[in-house]
Amino acid sequence: MSFSPSARDRVHLERCVELAGHALDAGDDPFGSVLVAADGGVLAEAVNRETTSNDPTAHPELELVRWAVAHLTDADRAETVVYTSGEHCPMCAAAHGWAGLGRVVFAASSAQLAEWRAGWGLAPGPVAVRPISEIAPGVPVDGPVPPYDRVMRELHDRARRRS
């Protein structure tokens, strides 16, 4: 199924890719996410901080879930959109579902990342690759979104070469 991103989607995906670059520049893996209200306004942003915080759960999607739970009503959370550079891992997908957040739009899929890593000869991650829709089936999901997925491949390749 083909997804055609709106102008709003593209603006927020571009910001996610930019945030992923900031995470990479700071020494973390390239992931960035933006939480957007129903009116299109940015509520919160987050970057991956797994390395710099020495916390393997310091994913930007999980940080946005925590922010949303602390600051938004159930109804407002249901109308949000989480834009993210990479599809949620199972931990983040479960948190997203439990918190009742709305739609997710991701630049690159978890399957793409796993394929890239395998092609580079890297070990798989410690958690099984599963699509968001399998973990949180009620969440509307769109992605991957070209050309942002290709940009994310380049950022992950830079991260790999840095190691």
DSSP file with accessible surface (Angstrom, degrees, kcal/mol):
  #  RESIDUE AA STRUCTURE BP1 BP2  ACC     N-H-->O    O-->H-N    N-H-->O    O-->H-N    TCO  KAPPA ALPHA  PHI   PSI    X-CA   Y-CA   Z-CA
    1    1 A M              0   0  237      0, 0.0     2,-0.3     0, 0.0     0, 0.0   0.000 360.0 360.0 360.0 131.5    0.0    0.0    0.0
    2    2 A S        -     0   0  118      2,-0.0     2,-0.5     0, 0.0     0, 0.0  -0.658 360.0-157.1 -91.4 138.8    1.4    3.4   -1.0
    3    3 A F        -     0   0   50     -2,-0.3   139,-0.0   141,-0.2     0, 0.0  -0.965   1.9-160.2-117.1 128.2    1.4    6.3    1.4
    4    4 A S        -     0   0  105     -2,-0.5     2,-0.1   141,-0.1   141,-0.0  -0.921  21.0-137.7-108.8 107.1    1.6    9.9    0.0
    5    5 A P        -     0   0   21      0, 0.0     2,-0.1     0, 0.0    -2,-0.0  -0.353  13.8-127.4 -68.0 144.4    2.8   12.2    2.8
    6    6 A S     >  -     0   0   54      1,-0.1     4,-2.5    -2,-0.1     5,-0.2  -0.297  30.9-100.3 -77.0 171.4    1.1   15.6    3.2
    7    7 A A  H  > S+     0   0   62      1,-0.2     4,-2.2     2,-0.2     5,-0.2   0.910 127.5  51.4 -59.4 -41.0    3.0   18.8    3.4
    8    8 A R  H  > S+     0   0  119      1,-0.2     4,-2.2     2,-0.2     5,-0.2   0.923 108.0  51.7 -61.8 -45.0    2.6   18.7    7.2
    9    9 A D  H  > S+     0   0    6      1,-0.2     4,-2.7     2,-0.2     5,-0.2   0.931 109.6  49.8 -56.8 -45.3    3.9   15.1    7.3
   10   10 A R  H  X S+     0   0  100     -4,-2.5     4,-2.6     1,-0.2    -1,-0.2   0.911 108.3  52.3 -63.5 -42.2    7.0   16.2    5.2
   11   11 A V  H  X S+     0   0   87     -4,-2.2     4,-1.7     1,-0.2    -1,-0.2   0.941 114.5  42.1 -58.7 -46.8    7.8   19.1    7.5
   12   12 A H  H  X S+     0   0   16     -4,-2.2     4,-2.1     2,-0.2    -2,-0.2   0.868 112.9  52.3 -73.9 -34.0    7.7   17.0   10.6
   13   13 A L  H  X S+     0   0    0     -4,-2.7     4,-2.3    -5,-0.2    -1,-0.2   0.904 107.3  53.7 -65.9 -39.4    9.6   14.1    9.0
   14   14 A E  H  X S+     0   0  108     -4,-2.6     4,-2.3    -5,-0.2    -2,-0.2   0.912 108.5  50.0 -60.1 -39.8   12.3   16.5    7.9
   15   15 A R  H  X S+     0   0   66     -4,-1.7     4,-3.0     2,-0.2    -1,-0.2   0.909 108.0  53.1 -66.1 -39.5   12.6   17.6   11.5
   16   16 A C  H  X S+     0   0    0     -4,-2.1     4,-2.5     2,-0.2    69,-0.2   0.916 109.5  48.1 -60.3 -43.2   12.9   14.0   12.7
   17   17 A V  H  X S+     0   0   20     -4,-2.3     4,-2.1     2,-0.2    -1,-0.2   0.912 111.6  50.7 -64.1 -41.0   15.7   13.4   10.3
   18   18 A E  H  X S+     0   0  101     -4,-2.3     4,-1.9     1,-0.2    -2,-0.2   0.931 110.9  48.4 -61.2 -45.5   17.4   16.6   11.5
   19   19 A L  H  X S+     0   0   10     -4,-3.0     4,-2.4     1,-0.2    12,-0.2   0.889 107.5  55.5 -62.8 -38.4   17.0   15.5   15.1
   20   20 A A  H  X S+     0   0    0     -4,-2.5     4,-2.4     1,-0.2    11,-0.3   0.907 106.5  51.4 -61.0 -39.3   18.4   12.0   14.3
   21   21 A G  H  X S+     0   0   11     -4,-2.1     4,-2.7     1,-0.2    -1,-0.2   0.897 108.0  51.7 -63.4 -39.2   21.5   13.8   12.9
   22   22 A H  H  X S+     0   0   89     -4,-1.9     4,-1.6     2,-0.2    -2,-0.2   0.907 108.7  50.9 -63.1 -42.2   21.8   15.8   16.1
   23   23 A A  H  <>S+     0   0    1     -4,-2.4     5,-2.7     2,-0.2     4,-0.5   0.935 111.2  48.2 -60.4 -45.4   21.7   12.5   18.1
   24   24 A L  H ><5S+     0   0    9     -4,-2.4     3,-1.5     1,-0.2    -2,-0.2   0.929 109.6  52.1 -61.2 -44.8   24.4   11.0   15.9
   25   25 A D  H 3<5S+     0   0  114     -4,-2.7    -1,-0.2     1,-0.3    -2,-0.2   0.808 107.3  54.0 -62.0 -29.0   26.6   14.2   16.3
   26   26 A A  T 3<5S-     0   0   63     -4,-1.6    -1,-0.3    -3,-0.2    -2,-0.2   0.532 128.1 -96.9 -82.9  -8.1   26.2   13.8   20.1
   27   27 A G  T < 5S+     0   0   27     -3,-1.5    -3,-0.2    -4,-0.5     2,-0.2   0.489  88.6 111.0 106.3   4.9   27.4   10.2   20.0
   28   28 A D  S   <S-     0   0    1     -5,-2.7    -1,-0.4    -6,-0.2    -2,-0.1  -0.580  78.1 -84.1-102.8 170.8   24.1    8.4   20.0
   29   29 A D        -     0   0   57     -2,-0.2     2,-1.5     1,-0.1    19,-0.3  -0.442  58.0 -93.5 -71.5 150.8   22.5    6.3   17.3
   30   30 A P  S    S+     0   0    0      0, 0.0     2,-0.4     0, 0.0   -10,-0.2  -0.494  72.9 129.9 -78.5  90.9   20.5    8.4   14.8
   31   31 A F        +     0   0   36     -2,-1.5    17,-2.4   -11,-0.3     2,-0.3  -0.996  22.5 167.6-138.5 135.4   16.9    8.5   16.0
   32   32 A G  E     -A   47   0A   0     -2,-0.4    53,-2.4    15,-0.2     2,-0.3  -0.993   8.6-170.9-146.4 147.9   14.7   11.6   16.5
   33   33 A S  E     -AB  46  84A   0     13,-2.7    13,-2.3    -2,-0.3     2,-0.4  -0.975   9.4-156.9-142.6 152.9   11.0   12.1   17.1
   34   34 A V  E     -AB  45  83A   0     49,-2.8    49,-2.8    -2,-0.3     2,-0.5  -0.998  10.4-147.7-132.7 133.1    8.4   14.8   17.2
   35   35 A L  E     -AB  44  82A   0      9,-3.1     8,-3.1    -2,-0.4     9,-1.3  -0.895  22.6-168.0-101.3 124.8    5.0   14.8   19.0
   36   36 A V  E     -AB  42  81A   2     45,-2.8    45,-2.3    -2,-0.5     6,-0.2  -0.932  13.6-132.3-121.9 135.8    2.5   16.9   17.1
   37   37 A A    >   -     0   0   21      4,-3.0     3,-2.3    -2,-0.4    43,-0.1  -0.265  36.8 -97.0 -76.2 169.3   -1.0   18.1   18.3
   38   38 A A  T 3  S+     0   0   55      1,-0.3    -1,-0.1    38,-0.2    42,-0.1   0.821 125.1  56.1 -57.5 -32.0   -4.2   17.8   16.2
   39   39 A D  T 3  S-     0   0  125      2,-0.1    -1,-0.3     1,-0.1     3,-0.1   0.440 122.2-105.3 -82.6   0.8   -3.7   21.4   15.0
   40   40 A G  S <  S+     0   0   15     -3,-2.3     2,-0.2     1,-0.3    -2,-0.1   0.356  74.7 139.2  93.8  -4.4   -0.2   20.6   13.7
   41   41 A G        -     0   0   32      1,-0.1    -4,-3.0    -5,-0.1     2,-0.4  -0.479  58.3-113.5 -75.8 142.5    1.7   22.4   16.5
   42   42 A V  E     +A   36   0A  74     -6,-0.2    -6,-0.2    -2,-0.2     3,-0.1  -0.634  32.8 177.9 -77.0 125.6    4.8   20.7   17.9
   43   43 A L  E     -     0   0A  56     -8,-3.1     2,-0.3    -2,-0.4    -7,-0.2   0.804  63.7 -13.7 -93.7 -39.9    4.3   19.7   21.5
   44   44 A A  E     -A   35   0A  16     -9,-1.3    -9,-3.1     2,-0.0    -1,-0.4  -0.984  53.3-153.8-162.0 155.7    7.6   18.0   22.2
   45   45 A E  E     -A   34   0A  73     -2,-0.3     2,-0.3   -11,-0.2   -11,-0.2  -0.948  14.4-179.1-132.3 154.9   10.8   16.7   20.5
   46   46 A A  E     -A   33   0A   4    -13,-2.3   -13,-2.7    -2,-0.3     2,-0.3  -0.992  11.3-156.1-153.5 153.1   13.3   14.1   21.6
   47   47 A V  E     -A   32   0A  17     -2,-0.3   -15,-0.2   -15,-0.2     2,-0.1  -0.881  39.1 -87.3-124.7 159.9   16.5   12.5   20.4
   48   48 A N        +     0   0    1    -17,-2.4    11,-0.2    -2,-0.3   -20,-0.1  -0.438  41.7 171.7 -63.7 135.2   18.0    9.1   21.1
   49   49 A R     >  +     0   0  114      9,-2.3     4,-2.1     6,-0.2     6,-0.5   0.017  33.9 123.6-134.8  27.4   20.2    9.3   24.3
   50   50 A E  T  4>S+     0   0   48      8,-0.4     5,-1.5     1,-0.2     4,-0.4   0.909  83.7  33.3 -58.2 -46.3   21.0    5.6   24.8
   51   51 A T  T >45S+     0   0   88      3,-0.2     3,-0.8     2,-0.2    -1,-0.2   0.944 119.6  48.0 -77.4 -49.6   24.8    6.1   24.7
   52   52 A T  T 345S+     0   0   78      1,-0.3    -2,-0.2    -4,-0.1    -1,-0.2   0.766 121.8  36.2 -69.1 -23.6   25.1    9.5   26.3
   53   53 A S  T 3<5S-     0   0   59     -4,-2.1    -1,-0.3     2,-0.2    -2,-0.2   0.449 102.7-128.8-102.2  -3.5   22.8    8.6   29.2
   54   54 A N  T < 5S+     0   0  150     -3,-0.8    -3,-0.2    -4,-0.4    -4,-0.1   0.891  70.6 124.6  54.3  42.1   24.1    5.0   29.5
   55   55 A D    > < -     0   0   60     -5,-1.5     3,-2.1    -6,-0.5    -1,-0.2  -0.930  52.0-159.7-134.4 107.8   20.4    3.9   29.3
   56   56 A P  T 3  S+     0   0   94      0, 0.0    -6,-0.1     0, 0.0    -1,-0.1   0.625  94.1  56.7 -65.5  -9.6   19.4    1.4   26.7
   57   57 A T  T 3  S+     0   0   49      1,-0.1     2,-2.4    -7,-0.1     5,-0.1   0.346  71.1 111.6 -99.9   7.4   15.7    2.5   27.1
   58   58 A A    <   +     0   0   17     -3,-2.1    -9,-2.3     4,-0.1    -8,-0.4  -0.261  43.3 152.2 -80.5  56.5   16.4    6.2   26.3
   59   59 A H     >  -     0   0   31     -2,-2.4     4,-2.0   -11,-0.2     3,-0.2  -0.636  52.0-128.6 -85.5 144.9   14.6    6.1   23.0
   60   60 A P  H  > S+     0   0    0      0, 0.0     4,-2.2     0, 0.0     5,-0.2   0.867 107.6  56.5 -63.8 -34.1   13.0    9.3   21.8
   61   61 A E  H  > S+     0   0    7      1,-0.2     4,-1.9     2,-0.2     5,-0.1   0.903 107.5  48.2 -64.3 -39.4    9.6    7.7   21.2
   62   62 A L  H  > S+     0   0   14     -3,-0.2     4,-2.5     2,-0.2    -1,-0.2   0.901 109.0  53.9 -68.4 -37.2    9.5    6.6   24.9
   63   63 A E  H  X S+     0   0   78     -4,-2.0     4,-2.3     1,-0.2    -2,-0.2   0.913 108.7  49.4 -62.1 -40.3   10.5   10.1   26.0
   64   64 A L  H  X S+     0   0    2     -4,-2.2     4,-2.8     2,-0.2    -1,-0.2   0.885 108.3  53.0 -67.7 -36.6    7.5   11.5   24.0
   65   65 A V  H  X S+     0   0   10     -4,-1.9     4,-2.6     2,-0.2     5,-0.2   0.948 110.5  47.6 -60.5 -47.4    5.1    9.0   25.5
   66   66 A R  H  X S+     0   0  144     -4,-2.5     4,-1.8     1,-0.2    -2,-0.2   0.901 112.4  49.3 -61.9 -40.5    6.2   10.0   29.0
   67   67 A W  H  X S+     0   0   77     -4,-2.3     4,-1.6     2,-0.2    -1,-0.2   0.940 111.6  49.2 -62.5 -46.5    5.9   13.7   28.1
   68   68 A A  H  X S+     0   0    0     -4,-2.8     4,-2.6     1,-0.2    -2,-0.2   0.902 109.4  50.9 -62.5 -42.3    2.4   13.1   26.7
   69   69 A V  H  < S+     0   0   78     -4,-2.6    -1,-0.2     1,-0.2    -2,-0.2   0.891 114.3  45.1 -63.3 -36.2    1.2   11.2   29.7
   70   70 A A  H  < S+     0   0   75     -4,-1.8    -1,-0.2    -5,-0.2    -2,-0.2   0.753 127.1  25.9 -78.6 -22.9    2.4   14.0   32.0
   71   71 A H  H  < S+     0   0  116     -4,-1.6     2,-0.3    -3,-0.2    -2,-0.2   0.561 108.4  63.7-121.3 -13.0    1.0   16.9   30.0
   72   72 A L  S  < S-     0   0   26     -4,-2.6     2,-0.1    -5,-0.2    -1,-0.0  -0.887  70.0-120.0-122.0 151.0   -2.0   15.8   27.9
   73   73 A T     >  -     0   0   79     -2,-0.3     4,-2.7     1,-0.1     5,-0.2  -0.329  38.7-104.0 -73.4 165.5   -5.5   14.5   28.6
   74   74 A D  H  > S+     0   0  117      1,-0.2     4,-2.0     2,-0.2     5,-0.1   0.917 123.6  50.0 -55.8 -44.4   -6.5   11.1   27.2
   75   75 A A  H  > S+     0   0   63      1,-0.2     4,-0.8     2,-0.2    -1,-0.2   0.906 111.2  47.5 -64.5 -42.2   -8.5   12.8   24.5
   76   76 A D  H >4 S+     0   0   82      1,-0.2     3,-0.7     2,-0.2     4,-0.3   0.899 109.6  53.5 -67.1 -38.4   -5.6   15.1   23.5
   77   77 A R  H >< S+     0   0   29     -4,-2.7     3,-1.5     1,-0.2    25,-1.2   0.906 103.6  57.3 -61.5 -39.4   -3.2   12.1   23.4
   78   78 A A  H 3< S+     0   0   59     -4,-2.0    25,-0.3     1,-0.3    -1,-0.2   0.760 106.5  49.9 -64.9 -22.2   -5.5   10.2   21.1
   79   79 A E  T << S+     0   0  118     -4,-0.8    -1,-0.3    -3,-0.7    -2,-0.2   0.411  90.7 105.1 -97.8   2.0   -5.4   13.1   18.5
   80   80 A T    <   -     0   0    3     -3,-1.5    23,-0.6    -4,-0.3     2,-0.4  -0.313  57.7-145.6 -77.4 165.0   -1.6   13.4   18.5
   81   81 A V  E     -Bc  36 103A  22    -45,-2.3   -45,-2.8    21,-0.2     2,-0.7  -0.999   5.1-151.6-127.3 131.7    0.8   12.2   15.7
   82   82 A V  E     -Bc  35 104A   2     21,-2.7    23,-2.5    -2,-0.4     2,-0.4  -0.933  10.9-166.2-101.9 116.7    4.2   10.9   16.5
   83   83 A Y  E     +Bc  34 105A   2    -49,-2.8   -49,-2.8    -2,-0.7     2,-0.3  -0.870  16.8 173.8 -97.8 135.8    6.6   11.5   13.7
   84   84 A T  E     -Bc  33 106A   0     21,-2.4    23,-2.1    -2,-0.4   -51,-0.2  -0.995  42.7-131.5-149.0 150.1    9.8    9.5   14.0
   85   85 A S  E    S+     0   0A   0    -53,-2.4    23,-1.2    -2,-0.3     2,-0.4   0.768  97.5  26.7 -70.8 -28.0   13.0    8.8   12.1
   86   86 A G  E    S- c   0 108A   6    -54,-0.2    23,-0.2    21,-0.2    -1,-0.2  -0.994  94.8 -94.8-137.6 144.7   12.6    5.1   12.7
   87   87 A E        -     0   0   20     21,-2.5     6,-0.1    -2,-0.4    -2,-0.1  -0.217  56.5 -91.1 -54.5 142.6    9.7    2.8   13.3
   88   88 A H        -     0   0    1      4,-0.1    42,-0.2     1,-0.1    22,-0.2  -0.239  36.2-127.6 -54.6 140.0    9.0    2.2   17.0
   89   89 A C     >  -     0   0   31     -3,-0.1     4,-3.0     1,-0.1     5,-0.3  -0.322  38.9 -93.1 -74.0 170.3   10.7   -0.8   18.6
   90   90 A P  H  > S+     0   0   28      0, 0.0     4,-2.4     0, 0.0     5,-0.2   0.888 127.0  53.5 -57.3 -36.7    8.4   -3.2   20.5
   91   91 A M  H  > S+     0   0   68      1,-0.2     4,-2.1     2,-0.2     5,-0.1   0.948 114.3  40.3 -62.1 -48.1    9.1   -1.4   23.8
   92   92 A C  H  > S+     0   0    0      2,-0.2     4,-2.6     1,-0.2    -1,-0.2   0.873 113.5  54.1 -71.1 -36.4    8.2    2.0   22.3
   93   93 A A  H  X S+     0   0    1     -4,-3.0     4,-2.5     2,-0.2    -1,-0.2   0.922 109.7  48.0 -63.0 -42.1    5.2    0.6   20.4
   94   94 A A  H  X S+     0   0   34     -4,-2.4     4,-3.0    -5,-0.3     5,-0.2   0.936 112.4  48.2 -64.9 -44.4    3.8   -0.9   23.5
   95   95 A A  H  X S+     0   0   20     -4,-2.1     4,-2.4     1,-0.2    -2,-0.2   0.914 110.8  52.0 -61.5 -42.0    4.2    2.3   25.5
   96   96 A H  H  X>S+     0   0    0     -4,-2.6     5,-1.8     2,-0.2     4,-0.8   0.934 113.0  44.8 -58.5 -47.9    2.6    4.2   22.6
   97   97 A G  H ><5S+     0   0   33     -4,-2.5     3,-0.8     1,-0.2    -2,-0.2   0.926 113.1  49.1 -64.3 -46.2   -0.4    1.9   22.6
   98   98 A W  H 3<5S+     0   0  231     -4,-3.0    -1,-0.2     1,-0.2    -2,-0.2   0.866 110.9  51.0 -62.8 -35.7   -0.8    1.9   26.4
   99   99 A A  H 3<5S-     0   0   10     -4,-2.4    -1,-0.2    -5,-0.2    -2,-0.2   0.631 109.2-125.1 -78.8 -12.5   -0.6    5.7   26.6
  100  100 A G  T <<5 +     0   0   36     -3,-0.8    -3,-0.2    -4,-0.8    -2,-0.1   0.791  48.0 165.2  75.2  28.8   -3.3    6.0   23.9
  101  101 A L      < -     0   0    9     -5,-1.8   -23,-0.2     1,-0.1    -1,-0.2  -0.348  28.8-125.9 -72.7 162.8   -1.4    8.2   21.5
  102  102 A G        -     0   0    8    -25,-1.2   -21,-0.2     1,-0.2   -23,-0.1   0.365  56.3  -6.5 -87.1-141.5   -2.6    8.6   18.0
  103  103 A R  E     -c   81   0A  59    -23,-0.6   -21,-2.7   -25,-0.3     2,-0.4  -0.017  53.5-149.8 -57.3 150.6   -1.1    8.1   14.5
  104  104 A V  E     -cd  82 141A   0     36,-2.4    38,-2.4   -23,-0.2     2,-0.4  -0.985   9.8-173.2-122.2 134.3    2.6    7.2   13.9
  105  105 A V  E     -cd  83 142A   0    -23,-2.5   -21,-2.4    -2,-0.4     2,-0.4  -0.993  12.4-172.7-124.8 121.3    4.5    8.3   10.8
  106  106 A F  E     -c   84   0A   7     36,-2.3    39,-0.2    -2,-0.4   -21,-0.2  -0.919  25.7-149.1-121.5 145.2    8.0    6.9   10.4
  107  107 A A  E    S+     0   0A   0    -23,-2.1    38,-1.9    -2,-0.4     2,-0.4   0.938  86.9  18.3 -71.1 -51.1   10.8    7.6    7.9
  108  108 A A  E    S-c   86   0A   4    -23,-1.2   -21,-2.5    36,-0.2    -1,-0.2  -0.953  80.3-124.2-126.2 145.7   12.4    4.1    7.9
  109  109 A S     >  -     0   0   15     -2,-0.4     4,-2.3   -23,-0.2     5,-0.2  -0.439  20.7-118.9 -86.3 161.3   11.0    0.8    9.1
  110  110 A S  H  > S+     0   0   19      1,-0.2     4,-2.6     2,-0.2     5,-0.2   0.872 117.1  55.6 -62.8 -37.1   12.4   -1.5   11.6
  111  111 A A  H  > S+     0   0   60      2,-0.2     4,-2.4     1,-0.2    -1,-0.2   0.902 106.5  50.2 -64.0 -40.4   12.6   -4.2    8.9
  112  112 A Q  H  > S+     0   0   39      2,-0.2     4,-2.9     1,-0.2    -2,-0.2   0.945 111.0  48.6 -61.5 -46.7   14.7   -1.8    6.7
  113  113 A L  H  X S+     0   0   36     -4,-2.3     4,-2.8     1,-0.2     5,-0.2   0.924 111.3  49.6 -60.7 -43.4   17.1   -1.1    9.6
  114  114 A A  H  X S+     0   0   37     -4,-2.6     4,-2.4     1,-0.2    -1,-0.2   0.911 111.9  49.1 -61.8 -40.6   17.5   -4.8   10.3
  115  115 A E  H  X S+     0   0  140     -4,-2.4     4,-2.5     2,-0.2    -2,-0.2   0.918 111.5  48.5 -65.5 -44.2   18.2   -5.4    6.6
  116  116 A W  H  X S+     0   0   24     -4,-2.9     4,-1.6     2,-0.2    -2,-0.2   0.947 112.1  49.1 -60.0 -47.8   20.8   -2.6    6.5
  117  117 A R  H  <>S+     0   0   80     -4,-2.8     5,-2.8     1,-0.2     3,-0.3   0.916 111.6  48.7 -60.5 -43.1   22.5   -3.9    9.6
  118  118 A A  H ><5S+     0   0   71     -4,-2.4     3,-1.6     1,-0.2    -1,-0.2   0.915 109.2  53.5 -62.9 -41.7   22.6   -7.4    8.3
  119  119 A G  H 3<5S+     0   0   67     -4,-2.5    -1,-0.2     1,-0.3    -2,-0.2   0.779 108.0  50.6 -64.0 -27.2   24.0   -6.1    5.0
  120  120 A W  T 3<5S-     0   0   45     -4,-1.6    -1,-0.3    -3,-0.3    -2,-0.2   0.377 119.8-111.1 -89.0   0.6   26.8   -4.3    6.9
  121  121 A G  T < 5 +     0   0   67     -3,-1.6     2,-0.2     1,-0.2    -3,-0.2   0.694  68.5 146.2  78.4  20.0   27.6   -7.5    8.8
  122  122 A L      < -     0   0   60     -5,-2.8    -1,-0.2    -6,-0.2    -2,-0.1  -0.593  53.5-105.0 -89.9 151.9   26.4   -6.2   12.1
  123  123 A A        -     0   0   68     -2,-0.2    -1,-0.1     1,-0.1    -5,-0.0  -0.364  42.4-101.6 -68.2 150.1   24.7   -8.3   14.7
  124  124 A P        -     0   0  117      0, 0.0    -1,-0.1     0, 0.0     4,-0.1  -0.296  45.2 -92.8 -66.7 160.1   20.9   -8.0   15.1
  125  125 A G        -     0   0   43      2,-0.2     4,-0.1     1,-0.1   -11,-0.0  -0.150  36.9-104.9 -66.5 170.1   19.6   -5.9   18.0
  126  126 A P  S    S+     0   0  141      0, 0.0     2,-0.4     0, 0.0    -1,-0.1   0.575 101.6  62.2 -77.6  -7.3   18.7   -7.6   21.3
  127  127 A V  S    S-     0   0   90      1,-0.0    -2,-0.2     3,-0.0     3,-0.0  -0.943  93.7-102.0-122.5 141.3   14.9   -7.4   20.6
  128  128 A A        -     0   0   56     -2,-0.4     2,-0.6     1,-0.1    -1,-0.0  -0.223  37.3-112.5 -59.1 145.2   12.9   -9.0   17.8
  129  129 A V        +     0   0   68    -40,-0.1    -1,-0.1    -4,-0.1   -40,-0.1  -0.725  48.5 162.1 -82.4 121.3   11.9   -6.8   14.9
  130  130 A R        -     0   0  108     -2,-0.6   -20,-0.1   -42,-0.2     5,-0.0  -0.998  39.2-112.2-139.5 139.9    8.2   -6.4   14.9
  131  131 A P    >>  -     0   0   54      0, 0.0     3,-1.4     0, 0.0     4,-1.2  -0.373  28.5-117.6 -68.6 150.8    6.0   -3.8   13.1
  132  132 A I  H >> S+     0   0    1      1,-0.3     4,-3.5     2,-0.2     3,-0.6   0.902 113.8  62.3 -52.0 -43.7    4.2   -1.3   15.3
  133  133 A S  H 34 S+     0   0   69      1,-0.3    -1,-0.3     2,-0.2     6,-0.1   0.750 101.8  51.6 -61.5 -21.5    0.9   -2.7   13.9
  134  134 A E  H <4 S+     0   0  115     -3,-1.4    -1,-0.3     2,-0.1    -2,-0.2   0.841 117.7  36.6 -81.3 -32.9    1.7   -6.1   15.4
  135  135 A I  H << S+     0   0   60     -4,-1.2    -2,-0.2    -3,-0.6    -3,-0.1   0.871 135.5  20.7 -85.7 -43.7    2.4   -4.7   18.9
  136  136 A A  S >< S+     0   0    8     -4,-3.5     3,-2.0    -5,-0.2    -1,-0.2  -0.705  72.4 178.0-127.3  77.9   -0.2   -1.9   19.0
  137  137 A P  T 3  S+     0   0  106      0, 0.0    -1,-0.1     0, 0.0    -4,-0.1   0.708  74.5  59.2 -63.0 -18.4   -2.8   -3.0   16.4
  138  138 A G  T 3  S+     0   0   77      2,-0.1    -5,-0.1     0, 0.0    -2,-0.0   0.534  82.5  99.6 -87.9  -2.4   -5.2   -0.1   17.0
  139  139 A V  S <  S-     0   0   17     -3,-2.0     2,-0.2    -7,-0.2    -3,-0.1  -0.711  75.5-127.1 -88.9 124.8   -2.6    2.6   16.2
  140  140 A P        -     0   0   74      0, 0.0   -36,-2.4     0, 0.0     2,-0.4  -0.522  34.8-169.6 -67.9 133.5   -2.8    4.1   12.7
  141  141 A V  E     -d  104   0A  41     -2,-0.2     2,-0.4   -38,-0.2   -36,-0.2  -0.987  17.8-177.2-133.6 136.7    0.7    3.8   11.1
  142  142 A D  E     +d  105   0A  43    -38,-2.4   -36,-2.3    -2,-0.4     3,-0.1  -0.999  29.8 162.8-131.4 132.8    2.2    5.2    7.9
  143  143 A G        +     0   0   27     -2,-0.4     2,-0.2     1,-0.3   -36,-0.1  -0.771  30.0  42.1 149.5 166.8    5.7    4.5    6.7
  144  144 A P        -     0   0   51      0, 0.0    -1,-0.3     0, 0.0   -37,-0.2   0.634  60.8-163.2 -69.8 163.6    8.4    4.0    5.5
  145  145 A V    >>  -     0   0    2    -38,-1.9     4,-1.2   -39,-0.2     3,-0.9  -0.927  17.0-114.2-125.9 106.1    8.4    7.3    3.6
  146  146 A P  T 34 S+     0   0   70      0, 0.0   -38,-0.0     0, 0.0    -3,-0.0  -0.490  93.3  22.0 -68.2 147.6   10.8    7.9    0.7
  147  147 A P  T 3> S+     0   0   63      0, 0.0     4,-1.7     0, 0.0     3,-0.4  -0.970 119.6  60.8 -89.9   5.5   13.1    9.8    0.5
  148  148 A Y  H <> S+     0   0   21     -3,-0.9     4,-2.4     1,-0.2     5,-0.2   0.844  99.7  58.7 -64.6 -31.5   13.5   10.1    4.2
  149  149 A D  H  X S+     0   0   16     -4,-1.2     4,-2.0   -42,-0.3    -1,-0.2   0.913 105.2  49.9 -63.9 -37.2   14.2    6.3    4.6
  150  150 A R  H  > S+     0   0  142     -3,-0.4     4,-1.9     2,-0.2    -1,-0.2   0.901 109.4  51.0 -68.5 -38.4   17.2    6.7    2.3
  151  151 A V  H  X S+     0   0   51     -4,-1.7     4,-2.1     1,-0.2    -1,-0.2   0.916 109.2  51.5 -63.4 -40.4   18.5    9.6    4.3
  152  152 A M  H  X S+     0   0    0     -4,-2.4     4,-2.7     1,-0.2     5,-0.2   0.886 105.0  55.9 -65.9 -35.4   18.1    7.5    7.5
  153  153 A R  H  X S+     0   0  101     -4,-2.0     4,-2.3     1,-0.2    -1,-0.2   0.930 107.5  49.8 -60.2 -43.0   20.1    4.7    5.8
  154  154 A E  H  X S+     0   0  125     -4,-1.9     4,-2.3     2,-0.2    -2,-0.2   0.909 110.8  49.0 -62.4 -41.9   22.9    7.2    5.2
  155  155 A L  H  X S+     0   0   17     -4,-2.1     4,-2.3     2,-0.2    -2,-0.2   0.919 111.9  48.1 -65.5 -41.6   22.8    8.3    8.9
  156  156 A H  H  X S+     0   0   17     -4,-2.7     4,-2.4     2,-0.2    -1,-0.2   0.868 109.7  53.4 -67.4 -33.4   22.8    4.7   10.2
  157  157 A D  H  X S+     0   0   29     -4,-2.3     4,-2.5    -5,-0.2    -2,-0.2   0.915 108.0  50.5 -66.1 -40.1   25.7    4.0    7.8
  158  158 A R  H  X S+     0   0  106     -4,-2.3     4,-1.7     1,-0.2    -2,-0.2   0.913 110.0  50.5 -61.3 -41.6   27.6    7.0    9.3
  159  159 A A  H  X S+     0   0    4     -4,-2.3     4,-1.2     1,-0.2    -2,-0.2   0.915 110.3  49.9 -62.2 -41.9   26.9    5.6   12.8
  160  160 A R  H  < S+     0   0   81     -4,-2.4     3,-0.4     1,-0.2    -2,-0.2   0.923 111.1  47.9 -63.2 -44.2   28.2    2.2   11.8
  161  161 A R  H  < S+     0   0  151     -4,-2.5    -1,-0.2     1,-0.2    -2,-0.2   0.789 107.0  58.3 -69.6 -24.9   31.4    3.6   10.3
  162  162 A R  H  <        0   0  108     -4,-1.7    -1,-0.2    -5,-0.2    -2,-0.2   0.820 360.0 360.0 -70.7 -33.7   31.9    5.7   13.5
  163  163 A S     <        0   0  125     -4,-1.2    -3,-0.0    -3,-0.4    -4,-0.0  -0.198 360.0 360.0 -68.5 360.0   32.0    2.6   15.7
